[in-house]
Amino acid sequence: MALLVTGCGDEKSYSNDPRPPSPIVLTASINNNKVSVSPTEFGAGPISLVITNQTSAAQQITFETAGSEAGFTQQTGPINPGDTATLKADVQRPGEITVKVQGDGIRPASLDVGPRRKSAQDELLQP
């Protein structure tokens, strides 16, 4: 009898927290004048930024949130001319994000993050 009770487990300790939102893919390109990102508006949650370098020099992308409260900065390694890189982040709060390269000659992109996207709890085939 005791073996049967221990095999059932404790249902009270199981937490069925909702899944995070599904990740979205943003695309970015670096040219001689500016950094372009699409889409420029999205809800908070996990993102994957795929960047292509269309300049003739290696570039490094900096992805940073505005403000000092729970803000963060991430960088890629150098991206060779004609090459691509991916940067993954979980944007936690609404606000503004700047995507820029080192140096002054290339204008940064500005992204607007809205409220957190809905949970992927009831979506099939999620990773």
N, C-alpha and C positions, 0 to 999 in steps of 0.2 A: 504494500500500500504506500509506504514512504517513497519508494522508487517512482511510482506513478505520479505522485504530487510534485516531486522535484523536476520531473521531465516536462511539466506543463509550463514552467517559467513564471515570471512575475509580470503580468500585463501592465501594472501601474508604472513600471520603469521604462516602458517603451514610449519614445517620443516620436510623434508623427508630424514633425515640423514641416511646413511647406518648403518646396524646392525653391531655389533662387530663380530669377527670370531666365529665360533662354538667352544665351549669348547672341549678340548681333555683330555683324562684320561691318566695319567702316573702312573705306578705301581712301588712300592719300597718295598724292604725287608731289614731288619736289621738282620745281623747274627753276630757271634762273631768276624769276621775279618773285615767286610766292610759293607757299605751301597750300595746297588745296585738299580739302577733306569732304567726303560725302558719306552720309548725310551730315548736315551741320546741326541738326536738332534731333535729340533722342532722349528717352527716359533713362534714369539711373539704373545701373545693373552691370553685369559682365559684358565687356566688349573685346573685340579683337581688331586691332588696327593694322591693316596691310598697307605698307608704304613702298612706293617705287621711286627711285632716284633717277630723274631725267636730266640731271646736270652733268657736267664733265669732271666734277670733283667728288670725292667721298663726302658724305653728309651724315650727321648724327641728329636724330630727332629727339626732342625733349617734349614730353607730355606732362602738363602740370595743371592742377586745379587752382582756382583763384582763392585767395584768403588763407589765413593761417589756421582756421578751425578745421581740423580733420582733413587738411589739404595734403596732397602728395605729389611727388615728381617722379617720373620714370623716364629712362633714356634707352635708346637702342645703342648698339655698337655702331661703328662706322658702316655706312651703306655705300658700297662701291657704285660708280656710274653704271646705269642700266640694270642694277640689281634691285632686289626687293628684301624687305624685312618685315617681321610681324611683332607687334607689341600687344600684350594682353594685360587688361586691367579690370578691376571691379570698381566702377564709379559708384560711390556710396550715397552721395548727396547731390541735390540739384545745384546748379550754379554754372559758372563759366569755366571752360577749359581752353588752354592755349597749346597749340601744336606748333613748335618752332624748331629752327635749326640754329647752329652756332654761327655767329657773325651777324652783320647788319644788312647785308645786301638783299636778303630774301625775306619778304613779309610773312609773318606767322598767320596761321588759321585760328579762328575763334569759333568754339563750339558751345552750344547752349544745351545744358542738361536739365531736363524736366524731372517731375516726380518719378519715383521708382516704378519700373515696369511691373506688370502683374506676374505672379508666380507661374512657373511652368509645371505646377503640380499635376494638372490633369491633361498634359500634352503627352502623346505617345512618342516612342522612339527618340527619347532624349538621351544624351550621353551620360 
